[in-house]
Amino acid sequence: MAALELLFSGPHAISEGDRLLLKTVAELAAQALDRARLYDAARSEIAELELIQNALAESEERFRSLVEG
């Protein structure tokens, strides 16, 4: 969850255009946060798959050395 805060030096009426702009900015910020979460999840999954790939390569190498050795 995130918050967007506006500060004015005094009383200020917010127009419909201001509301639309703020809504658009909030939606874009939410999309950016979602994409950042997806990116982090993808990077974590890639790191896990790389570990699995390395373990598999080592296992295959040990197997070959037993068979050929």
TAFEN-V641741 format. One record per residue. RES is the residue in one letter. NEAR is the number of other C-alpha atoms within 8 Angstrom. Layout:
BEGIN
RES_NEAR ; RES_NEAR
END
This chain:
BEGIN
M_2 ; A_3 ; A_4 ; L_5 ; E_4 ; L_4 ; L_4 ; F_6 ; S_4 ; G_4 ; P_5 ; H_5 ; A_4 ; I_6 ; S_6 ; E_6 ; G_6 ; D_8 ; R_9 ; L_8 ; L_8 ; L_8 ; K_8 ; T_8 ; V_8 ; A_9 ; E_8 ; L_8 ; A_8 ; A_8 ; Q_8 ; A_8 ; L_8 ; D_8 ; R_8 ; A_8 ; R_8 ; L_8 ; Y_8 ; D_8 ; A_8 ; A_8 ; R_8 ; S_8 ; E_8 ; I_8 ; A_8 ; E_8 ; L_8 ; E_8 ; L_8 ; I_8 ; Q_8 ; N_8 ; A_8 ; L_8 ; A_8 ; E_8 ; S_8 ; E_8 ; E_8 ; R_8 ; F_8 ; R_9 ; S_8 ; L_7 ; V_6 ; E_5 ; G_5
END
